[in-house]
Amino acid sequence: MTKRVKIDQLGGEVGERVTIEGWLYNKRSSGKLHFLELRDGSGICQCVVFKGDVSAEIFAKADHLSQETSLRVSGVVREHAKLKGTFEVGVTELEVLATPMREFPISPKEHGTDFLMDNRHLWLRSKRQHAILRVRAEIIAAVRDYFDGNGFTLVDAPIFTPNACEGTSNLFETDYHGDAAYLTQSGQLYMEAAAAAVGKAYCFGPTFRAEKSKTRRHLAEFWMVEPEVAFMDLEGDMELAEDFLVSVVARVLDKRRKELESIERDTSKLELIKKPFPRITYAQAIETLQKAGHDAKHGDDFGGDEETVISNGFDRPVIVHRYPMDLKAFYFKKDPTDPRLALNMDVLAPEGYGEVIGGGQREDDLATLEAAITHHKLPMEAFEWYLDLRRYGSFPHAGFGLGIERTVAWLCGLPHVRETIPFPRMLNRLHP
């Protein structure tokens, strides 16, 4: 019996006879040698089939393997002769578990984006997509560990909601036993209720936006983490976002540097993500845009192009705070020094990746919040439960939301969010 191991464990098995199970990623032959690249989900290794080490039947079998054949390979682990720290297997036994019924559609040649997205279920097997999946998983683990390790309680928010945070124009409506319900666009309102119970709460789950956007930064379904903290103001919120983001980036660099390098990410730019982050007001951001030649004026919201210009002046994320109240949702607290401004903040990632965090301080005064709901023409009765949070021991509180997919795109250096999630849902894509 040989020891069954994963490819990422080979370094500890040099000189030992092992068995690996996986799929053929690539193959090349040279006279009496077949070089099989085998992947098993943990990595890819070279399995060398030498004619003198195996039976004639096995050698002939190895010569006719097609891409994505599932295999069981046994042999002795050794370090690669030319690549220090790289390990391979000298094959002595090879068993074919399943042969593809047709030619694998994603060959090493170039393919168009639509073709790759139509075959997303198979594209995930590629070296690049595998690396991105591993980085995404590490980001999610880092997010959970940060909040779990800093006194936060995970509180799951519902996916079906009876009302919207910011109106229903960009929500997916569904029938809920005869009543209208919406797929959640945020768990924030529920986290405000949770913060009153546990002090420091966060939710982490899928969120949905029905806006008809086709930009490189938008998905119809994406994942978001949303912390909310009792007795926290805007300053504390910005400090939390900064510390959190620095922690996540450091974790990914520590645990997934190999994957980042395999997709040719310039990790030197991520090494610069340290505290403190620069902070500028919305008014200063407008000035920056005007100096860059943009036709921007006070009262304009920022899109991807504007965010890129603003962040290009910094080598790390920049926090833009105190936007006009007219641009923000009803629940933001007004700046007491200038009621025209909201106590909000956005964290813009460098290198043109734009907003990855948005949040701020919430309105804690009942009368002011009621007036805001009326001003935004939202149904007061739908928010009675939310108003109760102000009726029974109101308290200052703040929080934010971080989009996982935009964070993955930034840390991996990806041009489009479609590669950041296993099965993207976009304006014109619901399959596979």
C-alpha positions as CSV (number, residue, x, y, z in Angstrom):
1,M,0.0,0.0,0.0
2,T,1.4,3.4,-1.0
3,K,0.6,6.6,0.9
4,R,-2.2,8.7,-0.7
5,V,-1.2,12.4,-0.7
6,K,-2.1,15.7,-2.3
7,I,0.2,17.5,-4.6
8,D,0.9,20.3,-2.2
9,Q,2.2,17.7,0.3
10,L,4.9,16.3,-2.0
11,G,7.7,18.4,-0.4
12,G,7.4,16.3,2.7
13,E,7.5,13.0,0.9
14,V,10.8,13.1,-1.0
15,G,12.1,9.5,-1.5
16,E,8.8,8.0,-0.5
17,R,6.4,6.0,-2.7
18,V,3.0,7.8,-2.9
19,T,-0.3,7.7,-4.8
20,I,-1.9,10.8,-6.4
21,E,-5.4,11.1,-7.9
22,G,-6.3,13.8,-10.2
23,W,-6.8,15.0,-13.8
24,L,-4.4,15.3,-16.7
25,Y,-3.7,19.0,-17.3
26,N,-1.1,18.7,-20.1
27,K,1.2,16.1,-21.6
28,R,4.3,16.0,-23.7
29,S,6.6,13.2,-24.8
30,S,10.2,12.8,-25.6
31,G,11.4,9.4,-26.8
32,K,11.4,7.1,-23.8
33,L,9.7,9.6,-21.6
34,H,6.2,10.9,-21.1
35,F,5.7,14.0,-19.0
36,L,2.3,14.2,-17.5
37,E,1.1,17.3,-15.8
38,L,-1.4,16.2,-13.1
39,R,-3.6,18.5,-11.1
40,D,-5.6,17.4,-8.1
41,G,-7.1,20.7,-6.8
42,S,-4.2,21.4,-4.4
43,G,-1.7,22.0,-7.2
44,I,-0.1,20.7,-10.4
45,C,2.9,18.4,-10.5
46,Q,4.9,16.7,-13.2
47,C,4.6,12.9,-13.3
48,V,7.5,11.3,-15.3
49,V,6.8,8.0,-17.1
50,F,10.1,6.4,-18.1
51,K,9.9,3.4,-20.4
52,G,12.3,1.4,-18.3
53,D,10.3,1.9,-15.1
54,V,6.9,0.7,-16.2
55,S,5.3,-2.1,-18.2
56,A,4.9,-1.7,-22.0
57,E,1.2,-1.5,-21.4
58,I,1.5,1.4,-19.0
59,F,3.9,3.2,-21.2
60,A,1.6,2.9,-24.3
61,K,-1.4,3.9,-22.2
62,A,0.4,7.1,-21.0
63,D,1.1,8.0,-24.7
64,H,-2.6,8.2,-25.5
65,L,-4.1,10.1,-22.6
66,S,-6.3,13.1,-23.4
67,Q,-6.7,16.3,-21.5
68,E,-8.8,15.9,-18.3
69,T,-8.5,12.2,-18.1
70,S,-8.9,11.3,-14.5
71,L,-5.9,9.2,-13.2
72,R,-4.5,7.4,-10.3
73,V,-0.7,7.6,-10.4
74,S,1.8,5.9,-8.0
75,G,5.6,6.4,-7.8
76,V,8.5,7.9,-5.9
77,V,8.7,11.6,-5.0
78,R,11.8,13.5,-6.0
79,E,12.9,17.1,-6.3
80,H,13.1,18.5,-9.8
81,A,16.6,18.4,-11.1
82,K,16.6,22.0,-12.3
83,L,13.9,23.7,-10.2
84,K,14.7,23.8,-6.5
85,G,11.6,23.5,-4.4
86,T,9.6,21.8,-7.1
87,F,8.7,18.2,-6.7
88,E,7.8,15.5,-9.2
89,V,6.8,11.8,-9.2
90,G,8.7,9.1,-11.0
91,V,5.8,6.9,-12.1
92,T,5.7,3.2,-11.6
93,E,2.0,2.6,-11.8
94,L,-0.8,4.4,-13.7
95,E,-4.5,3.7,-13.7
96,V,-7.1,5.5,-15.9
97,L,-10.2,6.1,-13.9
98,A,-12.3,7.8,-16.6
99,T,-11.6,9.0,-20.1
100,P,-13.3,12.1,-21.5
101,M,-16.1,11.2,-23.8
102,R,-15.2,14.0,-26.2
103,E,-12.4,16.5,-26.7
104,F,-12.1,18.9,-23.8
105,P,-13.4,22.2,-25.2
106,I,-10.9,24.5,-23.4
107,S,-7.6,23.7,-25.0
108,P,-4.3,25.6,-24.3
109,K,-5.0,27.9,-27.3
110,E,-6.7,31.4,-26.9
111,H,-10.5,31.5,-26.5
112,G,-13.0,34.4,-26.6
113,T,-14.6,35.7,-23.4
114,D,-18.1,34.6,-24.3
115,F,-16.9,31.1,-25.0
116,L,-15.0,30.9,-21.7
117,M,-18.0,32.2,-19.8
118,D,-20.4,29.8,-21.5
119,N,-18.0,27.0,-20.4
120,R,-17.4,28.5,-16.9
121,H,-18.0,25.2,-15.3
122,L,-15.0,23.8,-17.1
123,W,-12.9,27.0,-17.2
124,L,-12.6,26.8,-13.4
125,R,-10.2,24.0,-14.0
126,S,-7.6,26.2,-15.5
127,K,-4.4,27.2,-13.7
128,R,-5.4,30.9,-13.6
129,Q,-9.0,30.4,-12.4
130,H,-7.7,27.9,-9.8
131,A,-5.4,30.5,-8.4
132,I,-8.2,33.1,-8.3
133,L,-10.5,30.7,-6.4
134,R,-7.8,30.1,-3.8
135,V,-7.2,33.8,-3.3
136,R,-10.9,34.4,-3.0
137,A,-11.2,31.7,-0.4
138,E,-8.3,33.2,1.6
139,I,-9.9,36.7,1.5
140,I,-13.1,35.2,2.9
141,A,-11.2,33.4,5.6
142,A,-9.3,36.6,6.5
143,V,-12.6,38.5,6.7
144,R,-14.2,36.0,9.1
145,D,-11.1,35.7,11.2
146,Y,-10.7,39.4,11.6
147,F,-14.2,40.0,12.9
148,D,-14.4,36.8,14.9
149,G,-11.1,37.7,16.5
150,N,-12.1,41.3,17.3
151,G,-15.2,40.8,19.4
152,F,-17.8,40.7,16.6
153,T,-20.7,38.3,16.6
154,L,-21.8,36.8,13.2
155,V,-25.6,37.5,12.8
156,D,-27.2,36.2,9.6
157,A,-29.4,38.7,7.8
158,P,-32.4,37.5,5.7
159,I,-32.2,37.3,2.0
160,F,-35.9,37.9,1.5
161,T,-36.8,41.4,2.7
162,P,-40.1,43.2,2.9
163,N,-38.6,46.6,2.1
164,A,-35.5,48.1,0.5
165,C,-32.7,50.1,2.1
166,E,-32.7,52.7,-0.7
167,G,-35.9,52.3,-2.7
168,T,-36.9,49.4,-5.0
169,S,-35.7,50.6,-8.4
170,N,-32.6,48.3,-8.3
171,L,-34.1,45.3,-6.5
172,F,-35.2,41.9,-7.7
173,E,-38.9,41.6,-6.7
174,T,-40.4,38.2,-6.1
175,D,-43.7,36.8,-4.9
176,Y,-43.7,35.8,-1.3
177,H,-46.9,33.8,-0.7
178,G,-48.9,36.6,-2.3
179,D,-46.9,39.5,-0.9
180,A,-44.1,41.4,-2.6
181,A,-40.7,40.6,-1.3
182,Y,-37.2,41.6,-2.5
183,L,-33.9,39.9,-2.7
184,T,-31.7,41.8,-0.3
185,Q,-29.4,44.5,-1.5
186,S,-27.8,44.8,2.0
187,G,-28.1,43.4,5.5
188,Q,-27.2,46.7,7.1
189,L,-30.6,47.6,8.6
190,Y,-30.7,44.2,10.3
191,M,-27.2,44.6,11.5
192,E,-28.2,47.9,13.2
193,A,-30.8,45.8,15.1
194,A,-28.1,43.2,15.9
195,A,-25.7,45.8,17.1
196,A,-28.2,46.8,19.8
197,A,-28.2,43.2,21.0
198,V,-24.5,42.2,20.8
199,G,-22.7,45.5,20.4
200,K,-20.5,44.5,17.5
201,A,-22.2,42.5,14.8
202,Y,-21.5,41.5,11.2
203,C,-23.3,39.6,8.5
204,F,-21.7,37.9,5.5
205,G,-23.7,36.6,2.5
206,P,-25.0,37.1,-1.0
207,T,-26.6,40.4,-2.0
208,F,-28.4,41.4,-5.2
209,R,-28.7,44.4,-7.4
210,A,-31.1,44.6,-10.4
211,E,-29.6,47.8,-11.9
212,K,-28.9,47.3,-15.6
213,S,-25.2,48.0,-15.4
214,K,-22.7,46.4,-17.8
215,T,-19.5,47.8,-16.3
216,R,-16.4,45.8,-15.3
217,R,-17.3,46.4,-11.6
218,H,-20.9,45.2,-11.5
219,L,-22.6,41.9,-10.8
220,A,-26.2,41.1,-10.2
221,E,-25.3,38.8,-7.4
222,F,-22.3,39.4,-5.2
223,W,-21.1,38.7,-1.7
224,M,-20.7,41.4,1.0
225,V,-19.5,41.6,4.6
226,E,-21.2,44.2,6.7
227,P,-20.0,45.1,10.2
228,E,-22.1,47.4,12.5
229,V,-20.8,48.7,15.8
230,A,-22.8,50.3,18.7
231,F,-21.4,53.6,20.1
232,M,-19.1,54.2,17.1
233,D,-18.9,57.4,15.1
234,L,-17.6,58.2,11.6
235,E,-14.0,58.5,12.8
236,G,-14.1,55.1,14.5
237,D,-15.7,53.6,11.4
238,M,-12.9,54.9,9.2
239,E,-10.3,53.5,11.6
240,L,-12.1,50.1,11.6
241,A,-12.2,50.0,7.8
242,E,-8.6,50.9,7.5
243,D,-7.4,48.3,10.1
244,F,-9.6,45.6,8.6
245,L,-8.5,46.1,5.0
246,V,-4.8,46.2,6.0
247,S,-5.3,42.9,7.8
248,V,-6.9,41.2,4.8
249,V,-4.2,42.3,2.4
250,A,-1.5,41.1,4.7
251,R,-3.1,37.7,5.1
252,V,-3.4,37.2,1.4
253,L,0.2,38.2,0.8
254,D,1.3,35.8,3.5
255,K,-0.8,32.8,2.5
256,R,-1.4,33.2,-1.2
257,R,1.7,34.9,-2.7
258,K,2.3,31.9,-4.9
259,E,-1.1,32.1,-6.4
260,L,-0.8,35.9,-6.9
261,E,2.5,35.5,-8.7
262,S,1.1,32.7,-10.9
263,I,-1.4,35.1,-12.3
264,E,1.4,37.7,-12.7
265,R,0.1,40.1,-10.0
266,D,2.6,42.8,-9.1
267,T,2.7,42.1,-5.4
268,S,5.0,45.0,-4.7
269,K,2.0,47.3,-5.0
270,L,0.1,45.3,-2.4
271,E,3.1,45.5,-0.1
272,L,2.4,49.3,0.1
273,I,-1.1,48.8,1.7
274,K,-0.2,50.0,5.2
275,K,-1.8,52.3,7.7
276,P,-2.6,55.2,7.7
277,F,-4.7,55.6,4.6
278,P,-4.9,59.2,3.2
279,R,-8.3,60.9,3.9
280,I,-9.9,63.6,1.8
281,T,-13.3,65.2,1.9
282,Y,-15.7,65.0,-1.0
283,A,-15.0,68.7,-1.7
284,Q,-11.3,68.0,-2.0
285,A,-12.1,65.1,-4.3
286,I,-14.1,67.4,-6.6
287,E,-11.1,69.8,-6.6
288,T,-8.8,66.8,-7.6
289,L,-11.1,66.0,-10.5
290,Q,-11.3,69.6,-11.7
291,K,-7.5,69.9,-11.6
292,A,-7.3,66.7,-13.7
293,G,-9.6,68.3,-16.4
294,H,-12.8,66.6,-15.4
295,D,-16.1,68.5,-15.7
296,A,-17.0,67.8,-12.1
297,K,-19.0,70.0,-9.8
298,H,-20.3,69.9,-6.3
299,G,-23.3,67.6,-6.1
300,D,-22.0,65.1,-8.7
301,D,-21.7,61.5,-7.7
302,F,-18.6,59.5,-8.6
303,G,-18.5,56.7,-11.1
304,G,-15.7,54.4,-12.0
305,D,-13.8,56.9,-14.1
306,E,-13.9,59.6,-11.3
307,E,-12.9,57.1,-8.7
308,T,-9.9,56.1,-10.8
309,V,-8.7,59.7,-11.2
310,I,-9.1,60.4,-7.4
311,S,-7.3,57.2,-6.3
312,N,-4.5,57.6,-8.9
313,G,-2.8,60.2,-6.7
314,F,-2.2,57.6,-4.0
315,D,-0.2,54.3,-3.6
316,R,-2.7,52.9,-1.1
317,P,-6.5,53.1,-0.5
318,V,-7.9,56.6,0.0
319,I,-10.9,57.4,2.2
320,V,-13.3,60.0,0.8
321,H,-15.7,61.2,3.4
322,R,-18.6,63.7,3.9
323,Y,-20.5,63.5,0.6
324,P,-23.6,65.7,0.1
325,M,-26.6,64.3,1.8
326,D,-28.5,64.5,-1.4
327,L,-26.3,61.7,-2.8
328,K,-26.7,59.3,0.1
329,A,-29.4,57.1,1.5
330,F,-31.9,58.2,4.1
331,Y,-30.2,56.5,7.1
332,F,-27.0,58.5,7.1
333,K,-26.5,61.0,9.9
334,K,-25.9,64.6,8.9
335,D,-22.6,66.3,9.8
336,P,-23.5,68.6,12.8
337,T,-21.0,71.2,11.5
338,D,-22.7,71.3,8.0
339,P,-26.1,69.5,7.7
340,R,-25.7,69.5,4.0
341,L,-23.1,66.8,4.3
342,A,-23.4,63.1,5.4
343,L,-21.2,61.4,7.9
344,N,-20.3,58.8,5.4
345,M,-17.1,57.4,3.8
346,D,-16.0,55.4,0.8
347,V,-12.7,53.6,0.6
348,L,-11.3,53.7,-2.9
349,A,-8.7,51.1,-3.9
350,P,-5.6,52.2,-5.9
351,E,-4.7,51.2,-9.4
352,G,-8.2,52.1,-10.7
353,Y,-10.2,49.6,-8.8
354,G,-12.5,52.1,-7.1
355,E,-14.8,51.7,-4.2
356,V,-14.3,48.5,-2.2
357,I,-15.9,49.8,1.1
358,G,-18.8,52.1,1.7
359,G,-20.3,53.1,5.0
360,G,-20.6,55.7,7.7
361,Q,-22.5,56.8,10.8
362,R,-26.3,56.1,11.0
363,E,-28.9,58.6,12.0
364,D,-29.9,57.9,15.6
365,D,-32.5,60.6,16.2
366,L,-36.1,59.3,15.7
367,A,-37.6,62.6,14.4
368,T,-34.8,63.2,12.0
369,L,-35.0,59.7,10.6
370,E,-38.8,59.9,10.1
371,A,-38.3,63.1,8.2
372,A,-35.6,61.5,6.0
373,I,-37.9,58.6,5.2
374,T,-40.7,61.0,4.2
375,H,-38.2,63.1,2.2
376,H,-37.1,60.1,0.2
377,K,-40.8,59.1,-0.4
378,L,-40.4,55.7,1.3
379,P,-43.3,53.9,2.9
380,M,-43.2,54.8,6.6
381,E,-45.0,51.6,7.7
382,A,-42.4,49.4,6.1
383,F,-39.8,50.9,8.4
384,E,-41.6,50.9,11.7
385,W,-39.5,48.0,13.0
386,Y,-36.4,50.0,12.0
387,L,-37.7,53.1,13.8
388,D,-38.2,51.0,16.9
389,L,-34.4,50.9,17.2
390,R,-34.5,54.6,17.9
391,R,-37.6,54.4,20.2
392,Y,-36.1,52.0,22.6
393,G,-32.7,53.2,23.8
394,S,-31.3,54.9,20.7
395,F,-27.5,55.0,20.4
396,P,-24.8,56.3,18.0
397,H,-23.6,53.6,15.7
398,A,-21.7,53.1,12.4
399,G,-20.7,50.4,10.0
400,F,-19.8,49.6,6.4
401,G,-20.0,47.1,3.7
402,L,-17.1,45.5,1.7
403,G,-17.8,43.8,-1.6
404,I,-15.8,40.5,-1.9
405,E,-15.7,40.5,-5.7
406,R,-14.3,44.0,-6.0
407,T,-11.7,43.1,-3.4
408,V,-10.7,39.9,-5.2
409,A,-10.4,41.9,-8.5
410,W,-8.2,44.4,-6.8
411,L,-5.9,42.0,-5.0
412,C,-5.6,39.7,-8.0
413,G,-5.2,42.6,-10.5
414,L,-8.1,41.4,-12.6
415,P,-9.7,43.7,-15.3
416,H,-13.3,42.5,-14.7
417,V,-15.3,41.1,-11.8
418,R,-16.6,38.2,-13.9
419,E,-13.5,36.2,-12.9
420,T,-13.8,36.9,-9.2
421,I,-16.8,34.6,-8.5
422,P,-17.2,31.0,-9.5
423,F,-20.4,31.5,-11.4
424,P,-21.1,35.1,-12.2
425,R,-24.5,36.6,-12.6
426,M,-24.5,39.6,-14.8
427,L,-27.0,41.6,-16.8
428,N,-27.1,39.2,-19.7
429,R,-25.8,36.0,-18.1
430,L,-27.6,33.5,-15.9
431,H,-25.9,30.4,-17.2
432,P,-24.2,28.1,-16.4
